[in-house]
């Protein structure tokens, strides 16, 4: 799956997107979970500012 995402982002139209990974800690167990999304470059700061 990762190879397909990387290959898609390397195309000419794919350079306007970024793969963003956010780490979140569970309040009940204390374990970390990761959220991965591919979003447009202009919305990266908006995505990271959300909790």
KETORSE-56278 format. One record per residue: residue number from 1; residue in three letters; x, z, y of N, C-alpha, C, O in turn. Coordinates in nm, 2 decimals. Each point is the difference from the previous one (the first is absolute). Example, Ala and Ser with C-alpha at 12.3 -4.5 7.8 and 13.67 -1.06 7.14 Angstrom:
2
1, ALA, 1.32, 0.78, -0.57, -0.09, 0.00, 0.12, 0.09, 0.00, 0.12, 0.10, 0.07, 0.00
2, SER, -0.14, -0.14, 0.11, 0.09, 0.00, 0.11, -0.08, 0.08, 0.11, 0.05, 0.01, 0.11
% end
This chain:
51
1, UNK, 0.08, 0.00, -0.12, -0.08, 0.00, 0.12, 0.09, 0.00, 0.12, -0.04, -0.07, 0.10
2, UNK, 0.14, 0.14, -0.09, 0.09, 0.01, 0.11, 0.06, -0.13, 0.04, 0.02, -0.04, 0.11
3, UNK, 0.02, -0.04, -0.22, 0.06, -0.13, 0.03, -0.10, -0.09, 0.07, 0.04, -0.08, 0.09
4, UNK, -0.16, 0.09, -0.13, -0.10, -0.09, 0.06, -0.02, 0.03, 0.15, -0.01, -0.09, 0.08
5, UNK, 0.01, 0.22, -0.04, -0.02, 0.04, 0.13, 0.12, -0.04, 0.09, -0.02, -0.05, 0.11
6, UNK, 0.14, 0.07, -0.16, 0.12, -0.04, 0.07, 0.00, -0.15, 0.02, 0.04, -0.04, 0.11
7, UNK, -0.07, -0.04, -0.21, 0.00, -0.14, 0.01, -0.11, -0.05, 0.10, 0.02, -0.09, 0.08
8, UNK, -0.13, 0.16, -0.07, -0.11, -0.03, 0.10, 0.05, 0.03, 0.14, -0.03, -0.08, 0.09
9, UNK, 0.10, 0.19, -0.07, 0.04, 0.03, 0.13, 0.11, -0.09, 0.06, 0.02, 0.00, 0.12
10, UNK, 0.05, -0.07, -0.21, 0.11, -0.08, 0.05, -0.05, -0.14, 0.04, 0.09, -0.08, 0.05
11, UNK, -0.21, 0.04, -0.07, -0.05, -0.13, 0.05, -0.01, 0.00, 0.15, 0.01, 0.11, 0.07
12, UNK, -0.02, -0.23, -0.01, 0.00, -0.01, 0.14, -0.12, 0.08, 0.06, 0.02, 0.07, 0.10
13, UNK, -0.14, -0.08, -0.15, -0.11, 0.08, 0.05, 0.01, 0.14, -0.03, -0.07, 0.08, 0.06
14, UNK, 0.14, -0.04, -0.16, 0.01, 0.14, -0.05, 0.09, 0.09, 0.09, 0.00, 0.12, -0.02
15, UNK, 0.07, -0.18, 0.11, 0.09, 0.08, 0.08, -0.07, 0.07, 0.11, 0.06, 0.08, 0.07
16, UNK, -0.19, -0.09, -0.06, -0.08, 0.07, 0.10, -0.06, 0.13, -0.06, -0.07, 0.07, 0.07
17, UNK, 0.11, -0.04, -0.19, -0.06, 0.11, -0.07, 0.12, 0.10, -0.05, 0.11, -0.04, -0.01
18, UNK, -0.15, 0.16, 0.00, 0.10, 0.10, -0.05, -0.07, 0.08, -0.11, -0.12, 0.03, 0.00
19, UNK, 0.21, 0.01, -0.10, -0.05, 0.09, -0.10, 0.03, 0.14, 0.04, 0.12, 0.04, 0.03
20, UNK, -0.22, 0.05, -0.02, 0.01, 0.13, 0.06, -0.03, 0.10, -0.11, -0.10, -0.01, -0.07
21, UNK, 0.19, 0.11, 0.05, -0.02, 0.10, -0.10, 0.00, 0.14, 0.07, 0.09, 0.03, 0.08
22, UNK, -0.20, 0.04, -0.10, -0.02, 0.13, 0.06, -0.01, 0.10, -0.11, -0.06, -0.01, -0.10
23, UNK, 0.13, 0.12, 0.12, 0.01, 0.12, -0.09, -0.10, 0.10, 0.05, 0.00, 0.04, 0.11
24, UNK, -0.08, 0.02, -0.20, -0.10, 0.10, 0.03, 0.01, 0.11, -0.10, 0.01, -0.03, -0.12
25, UNK, -0.01, 0.15, 0.16, 0.01, 0.12, -0.09, -0.14, 0.05, -0.03, -0.08, 0.02, 0.09
26, UNK, 0.05, 0.00, -0.22, -0.13, 0.06, -0.04, 0.00, 0.15, 0.03, 0.09, 0.07, -0.03
27, UNK, -0.20, -0.03, 0.10, -0.01, 0.14, 0.03, -0.03, 0.09, -0.12, 0.04, 0.12, 0.00
28, UNK, -0.10, -0.17, -0.10, -0.04, 0.08, -0.12, 0.12, 0.02, -0.09, 0.03, 0.11, -0.05
29, UNK, 0.04, -0.22, 0.02, 0.11, 0.01, -0.10, 0.14, 0.00, 0.06, 0.09, 0.04, -0.06
30, UNK, -0.08, -0.09, 0.18, 0.13, -0.01, 0.07, 0.08, -0.12, -0.04, 0.11, -0.02, 0.05
31, UNK, -0.17, -0.06, -0.13, 0.07, -0.13, -0.05, -0.01, -0.10, 0.11, -0.10, 0.00, 0.08
32, UNK, 0.19, -0.09, -0.07, 0.00, -0.11, 0.09, -0.06, -0.13, -0.06, 0.02, -0.03, -0.11
33, UNK, -0.10, -0.04, 0.19, -0.06, -0.12, -0.04, 0.05, -0.11, 0.10, 0.02, 0.04, 0.12
34, UNK, -0.02, -0.16, -0.16, 0.05, -0.11, 0.09, -0.11, -0.10, 0.02, -0.07, -0.04, -0.10
35, UNK, 0.05, 0.00, 0.22, -0.10, -0.11, 0.03, 0.08, -0.12, 0.05, 0.07, 0.01, 0.10
36, UNK, -0.09, -0.12, -0.16, 0.07, -0.13, 0.03, -0.11, -0.10, 0.05, -0.10, -0.02, -0.06
37, UNK, 0.13, -0.04, 0.18, -0.09, -0.10, 0.05, 0.09, -0.11, 0.06, 0.11, 0.02, 0.05
38, UNK, -0.17, -0.14, -0.04, 0.06, -0.11, 0.07, -0.09, -0.03, 0.12, -0.11, -0.04, -0.01
39, UNK, 0.17, 0.06, 0.13, -0.08, -0.01, 0.12, 0.08, -0.09, 0.10, 0.12, -0.01, -0.01
40, UNK, -0.19, -0.04, 0.11, 0.06, -0.08, 0.11, 0.10, 0.09, 0.08, -0.02, 0.12, 0.01
41, UNK, 0.13, -0.18, 0.04, 0.10, 0.08, 0.07, -0.05, 0.07, 0.12, 0.05, 0.11, 0.03
42, UNK, -0.15, -0.16, 0.04, -0.05, 0.06, 0.12, -0.09, 0.12, -0.03, -0.03, 0.08, 0.09
43, UNK, 0.00, -0.05, -0.21, -0.08, 0.12, -0.04, 0.07, 0.10, -0.08, -0.05, 0.10, -0.05
44, UNK, 0.19, -0.11, 0.05, 0.08, 0.09, -0.08, -0.01, 0.14, 0.06, -0.02, 0.10, -0.07
45, UNK, 0.04, -0.09, 0.21, 0.00, 0.13, 0.06, -0.13, 0.07, -0.01, -0.01, 0.12, -0.02
46, UNK, -0.10, -0.20, 0.03, -0.14, 0.06, -0.02, -0.02, 0.05, -0.14, -0.06, 0.11, -0.01
47, UNK, 0.11, -0.18, -0.09, -0.01, 0.05, -0.14, 0.08, 0.13, -0.02, -0.05, 0.09, -0.07
48, UNK, 0.17, -0.08, 0.12, 0.08, 0.11, -0.02, -0.05, 0.13, 0.08, 0.03, 0.11, -0.04
49, UNK, -0.10, -0.13, 0.15, -0.04, 0.11, 0.08, -0.13, 0.07, -0.06, -0.02, 0.11, 0.03
50, UNK, -0.05, -0.18, -0.12, -0.11, 0.06, -0.07, 0.04, 0.10, -0.10, 0.11, -0.02, -0.06
51, UNK, -0.19, 0.12, 0.03, 0.04, 0.09, -0.10, -0.10, -0.01, -0.11, 0.01, 0.07, -0.10
% end
